[in-house]
């Protein structure tokens, strides 16, 4: 089962990534100004997986990636894959695991282990 991981970017915006059960990033969301918008987007993705389209593309270096779209709105961009088969496996893993995935919040910059 994968996980949605919320984190804070260097520009103080929030983003989420979807990671596979092995911990590899499948895709990264577009930035959000507010954390609650990021959380709402995750809920929308989890509850409406069937409404998203995956636009497959090829980068200049020859690697493959996809853009996750809701109508004409870009929601997320995937990592780069070496083959079309691995690209499709990434999409399939997301579709199967999204509704059951946990949400992990690493946006608070507090260390778990203090000095």
C-alpha positions in Angstrom: 0.0 0.0 0.0 1.3 3.5 -0.9 1.1 6.7 1.1 0.4 10.4 0.5 3.2 12.4 2.1 2.7 16.1 2.9 5.8 18.3 3.1 6.7 21.9 3.0 8.7 23.3 0.0 11.5 25.8 0.3 9.2 28.6 -0.8 6.8 27.9 2.2 4.2 26.2 -0.1 2.9 22.7 0.6 3.0 19.7 -1.7 2.2 16.1 -1.5 3.9 13.1 -3.0 2.4 9.7 -3.5 4.9 6.9 -2.7 4.8 3.3 -3.6 4.7 0.5 -1.0 8.5 0.3 -1.4 8.9 4.0 -0.7 9.6 5.3 -4.2 7.9 8.5 -5.3 5.3 7.9 -8.0 4.3 11.6 -8.4 4.5 15.0 -6.9 1.6 17.4 -6.7 1.5 21.0 -7.7 2.2 23.5 -4.9 -0.4 24.7 -2.5 -0.3 27.9 -0.5 -2.3 26.5 2.5 -1.9 23.2 4.2 -5.7 22.7 4.3 -5.8 23.1 0.5 -3.2 20.3 0.2 -5.2 18.1 2.5 -8.4 18.8 0.6 -6.6 17.9 -2.7 -5.5 14.5 -1.2 -9.1 13.8 -0.2 -10.3 14.7 -3.6 -7.7 12.4 -5.2 -8.5 9.5 -2.9 -12.2 9.7 -3.4 -12.3 10.4 -7.2 -9.5 8.2 -8.6 -11.6 7.2 -11.6 -12.1 10.8 -12.7 -8.4 11.5 -13.3 -6.7 11.1 -16.7 -3.0 10.3 -17.1 -1.3 12.0 -19.9 1.8 10.1 -20.9 4.8 12.0 -22.2 8.5 11.6 -23.0 11.2 14.0 -21.7 14.0 15.4 -23.7 16.4 12.8 -22.2 14.2 10.0 -23.5 12.6 9.0 -20.2 8.9 8.6 -19.7 6.6 10.4 -17.3 2.9 11.2 -16.8 0.8 14.2 -15.8 -2.2 13.5 -13.7 -5.1 15.7 -14.8 -8.6 16.5 -13.6 -10.4 18.0 -16.7 -7.8 20.6 -17.8 -6.3 21.1 -14.4 -2.8 19.7 -13.7 -2.8 17.9 -10.4 0.6 16.2 -10.3 3.6 15.2 -12.3 5.3 11.8 -12.0 8.9 10.9 -11.6 10.8 9.8 -14.7 10.7 6.1 -15.8 13.0 4.3 -18.1 10.4 2.3 -20.0 6.7 2.6 -21.0 6.0 -0.6 -19.0 7.4 0.9 -15.8 5.4 4.0 -16.4 2.2 2.0 -16.7 3.1 0.0 -13.6 3.4 3.3 -11.7 0.0 4.4 -12.8 -1.6 1.1 -12.1 0.0 1.0 -8.6 -1.5 4.4 -7.8 -5.0 3.5 -9.1 -5.0 0.3 -7.0 -3.6 1.8 -3.8 -4.9 5.4 -3.7 -8.2 4.8 -1.8 -6.5 2.7 0.9 -3.4 4.8 1.3 -2.4 6.6 4.5 -1.7 10.3 4.7 1.6 11.2 6.4 2.3 14.8 7.4 6.0 15.8 7.5 5.3 19.5 7.0 6.1 20.5 10.6 9.8 21.0 10.9 10.2 19.4 14.2 12.9 16.8 14.8 11.7 13.5 16.3 15.0 13.0 18.1 16.1 15.9 20.2 19.7 16.6 21.1 
